[in-house]
Amino acid sequence: MSIERVVVIGGDAAGMSAASQARRLKGPEELEIVAFERGHFTSYSACGIPYWVGGDVTDRDDLVARTPEEHRARGIDLRLRTEVTRIDVAGRRVRARELDSGAESWTSYDKLVIATGARPIRPDMPGADAAGVHGVQTLDDGQALLDTLTRTRGGRAVVVGAGYIGVEMAEALIKRGYEVTVVNRGGEPMSTLDPDMGRLVHRAMEGLGITMVNDTEVTALRTHDDGRVREVVTEDAAYPADVVVLGIGVRPETTLAKAAGLPLGAHGGLLTDLAMRVRGPLADGTVWAGGDCVEVLDLVSGQERHIALGTHANKHGQVIGTNVGGGYATFPGVVGTAVSKVCDLEIARTGLREKDARRAGLRFETVTVESTSRAGYYPGASPMTVKMIAERRTGRLLGVQIVGREGAGKRVDVAAVALTAGMTVEQMTALDLGYAPPFSPVWDPVLVAARKAATKVHGSGRRDAGPRQEPGTRRPAGVRGEPSSGGTG
C-alpha cells in the first residue's frame, strides 16, 4: 500500500489543527505529513499578543499551544523558517525556500492544505516601512514590537486604526506607560459595531487616557535622519510618535493561491465548499484551505465574508484534517460572533450591523435597551447596553451588539445560538435562561431586548412571529406583553 503525502502551508491554527487531526486518523505508515512555516513558532494564540505586549501574559511561551518539537514527536515533518514560494497545482508540488540558508527545493503532494493566514494592511504611503512601525499578526511581529518598546521605554505611541487589534493594542500601550493617540478613519472606534455602540467604546478609551482622533486619514509617516519613525501625519495635524502600531485590519494572504490560479472571492479570500475543499476544476479535489486566508458563508445574510478569527481557523483545521485523513466533516458557516475588551468594558457582537442588513437588502427594526449585569439590588451590578436588530416581516433575529462591564460580553453567545438556529425575537423571549440575582436580573438583558424587538416588529405590521401555536398548547407567560404578575426574583 502506497503512502499518501499531505503538504500543509502554514503552521498556526488552521494548518497545524489540520495536520494534527489527520495524524490522529492515520499513522505515519499510511500518511506522510509535511508542514511549512516561515516563522519561528507554531500553534500559538495570535489573539493573545496584545495581552502579552500589555503585560497581562508574562511569558511568550504561554501563548504557544503546541511546540514544533511536540508536532514532530507525533510524526509531522514540520519545517520552520521555510517559505513556500510557488504552488504548482497541475504538477501537484510546491517550491519552498529555507530562509536562513536560501536553499530551494520542490516537494510533491497528494493532498495540499493552504493555511497561509492573513497579513496586516500597511498603508501605501511614505514611511510605512520605517523602523518603529509595526503590524501585529504573528508572534514574531509581537516580539519585534516588544523589542522596540524595550528600546524606547515609554514615550509617545500612535495606533493607526481602531478595530479589535487597534483598540486592544492602545490599551496595552497605556499599560506600558505610553502616551497613546489612536487615529481612526471611521466616525467611532470598532467599526464592527454600529456607530451608536461604538460611541460607548470611544468614551471608555478616553477614560483610560487614550486620545481618540476620529474621521481622520493618515497621509504619511515621517522619520528621523536615522530612518526611525517620528510622527504620524494627517491632513490637519501631525502626532509625534516613538512607536506606531498599525491596526487597520488584515487581508487574506492569498498571493500564492492567486498565482496558482485558484479561485478567490470578492474579499480576496479562497473559496471553498462545505468540506473546506477549494472550489473549481483546477484544484481537482486535492486542495483544501482554511483559516484567515478563506472566505466563509454568513448564515444570516447568505453572503460570503472574510472574518479573521482563531475560533474559525481551528474549526476549519479540524474539518480539513478529518477529510484529508479519510473521514468526512463540514463547516456550515458563521454568524460573525466576536468579543473584546477595553479595560473593564466588554464589547461583543454577532450577526449583522445595520449597514450589513441594508447591504443584504433586508428590512429591519432596531431596539436598544439599558439593563444591568445582575439584579439591580445585588452588589456589583453594572450597566449594560444591548442593541438588537430583527427582520421586519418575519421577526427573525439579525444581529446583537452588547457593550457593558463584567458579565456583559459572553451574553452574546445566547444571541449567537439563536442566530444559528434561525430563531425569531419572539421565540427568544421564551428561552429558559439561568437566573439568580448574582448573575442576572429576572429578565436577562438579551431577553429584554428580544421582547422589545418583538413588540416593535408586531407594531410594524408583522402578523406571525414564529411557528403557529398548536391547539391546546399554552404560550409561556411573558412571551407577549409584560411578564406574569408573579414574575419577580
Steps between C-alpha positions, in 0.01 A plus 500: 500500500644838395536781752313823423669833563318803635680833472387781732593864432480693828578385852245677716137430594344363181811334359618315807147415612455334161834320525431381856147379422619314190771334708243387756313319224797353313845397620833568325480165322191626310541876484810718478444859615739781406429848639678823401508805728703812420509624860659369819180381673205266449153456647490826696230744604532811287197637688710501816776723362351832627475352851862381481611845383297663778646273767187300589678194356856500629660227290484474121503120522170511690337588166635186330253210508737245346871539425674390180668220695160371614370496143810318376472244781156413360641423157451834323794617287488865606744734325538839669648809339401355165284704263298350217559717193291320238213255468496284186147363505531311171820330615373456857811646657616808691831686491646614832798711608688461827521857626828455688698316232316611185480140377195422282334172411176347371275277712225292338161439659192285465294746703576865571379714792532878461496678837699813420296725731464874458742791483466838673402781268785745458401837355655589166667821612842642586653353816270198526801266517708717733665362812260524794190433287342166587221276384390241755397168348752235606711423806800623305315832448423517873864434590617771260259750658612409852862548395413852381310577820797381707730737310272803526378429858196725512424799289241565233318234304254539215264221402363528147155344486245420769383148429554209739879504470522880512285528812674212680846630412411851616412360841820290505713806426326702774589221744863527392505868588466653155306811407262353241315659210270298276443637151186350352352539152149420625264716698532280810731216609403138435346516154370148564238674714242754395619859572266548796657199673850600391446831679489310831840350422630848411407630846665205671823552305511866594442395859822298480688811388510406131464791257249410228523673161207386285398574140866548412721347231874451549692642204863431592738369766800729540838372616815622670830511312576150630187362334293455815143625507448837672143610424171400340366759257134563411343769284451724803772413750817308584525269805846430647576128527783291638312189387211444258271198504288428193154379594337567164394140449617200305463352154501131405855388414416340167790612284610141435147379437426781255822434309402133479165594346282390791163678541475804727190676623402867510704554819813332364460175693504149359161347420427155638209259525348379827782246543753789472617362164604777259242542227555466127641246257858624532517388864385156379365405842850480650532848653346615829521841667405643839561777750546867428577441130146384412156652469212341688123494467311743722200300619297815565548693176575203274807682362870414505711688757861517612524473879846451653442320830686218671174328592415451133855404405515219755164365385608518137812305588299229674272465197790493253700252707202268521449512124862457394531225762228296332192609696228751419416830668356835399511863610154650440584868554507774763280767653787741566541482877785688665582638844767736630568740787637843586612494863187365674262593217389189311405529131314230309313457176344227288305499178439808286548868565245744359711564191549126446124448506449782252770360273325163507173666398325426831233717661549510874418653836755590769462539875747602769452424869686598814519237770737359762724196523336382824185572694510874564497454878787249501851639572714547191217547251637697206331668201467327166374616159349248260408583142294251300408491131204296372354445156183704460280249320593180680645612832811292430794603715766669285759628745591598855761738642583524870718750686531486877708409801573163658259232381391682183718356226426129515125565498543535126528120481126469566436718195755305294315175568167666417642628171639160409162342573317764294284605794261793504520762772164382633631146532799638688279656766403149614858374537550332837820675609662461839405756763618594848562855629884467492490415129212680336184703547185286489474601134842459347605810299504299175143386561390853589633612161330205328166585663531864397597398146204260476263779603651734242483241224132438581443874489650519151225274370647150531231242554689185589818511711563127505350153483124479526369417844352151496150461645506412865850633565566789733727790417757557780432799722677811388543414130269784406467818702616519859609204718236329710420677826704248694812561292736624769836372618 
